[in-house]
Amino acid sequence: MPRTARDVVFVDGVRTPFGKAGPKGLYADTRADDLVVRAIRELMRRNPS
């Protein structure tokens, strides 16, 4: 399948931290989208071009 300039390809991978779920969990006050933003920023830092 030919690629175009608009195709997205994965060049690296990171994972978000994990811990117990629930009100007493380590990330109870952290929104899921905040974790994703941190992961994407780290990927962009590692692969600036």
LINBELJO-V80133 format. One record per residue. PHI is phi in whole degrees, -180 to 180 (none if undefined). NEAR is the number of other C-alpha atoms within 10 Angstrom. Layout:
# LINBELJO-V80133
phi: {PHI & PHI}
near: {NEAR & NEAR}
This chain:
# LINBELJO-V80133
phi: {none & -70 & -96 & -114 & -64 & -94 & -70 & -106 & -128 & -86 & -116 & -161 & -150 & -134 & -127 & -81 & -67 & -135 & -162 & -65 & -86 & 106 & -64 & -100 & -70 & -59 & -113 & -60 & -99 & -105 & -77 & -61 & -68 & -67 & -65 & -65 & -60 & -63 & -65 & -65 & -62 & -65 & -61 & -69 & -66 & -72 & -131 & -68 & -90}
near: {3 & 4 & 8 & 7 & 5 & 6 & 7 & 8 & 7 & 6 & 8 & 9 & 10 & 10 & 12 & 12 & 9 & 10 & 9 & 10 & 10 & 10 & 9 & 9 & 12 & 13 & 16 & 13 & 10 & 10 & 9 & 11 & 9 & 10 & 15 & 13 & 12 & 14 & 17 & 15 & 11 & 15 & 17 & 12 & 10 & 12 & 10 & 7 & 5}
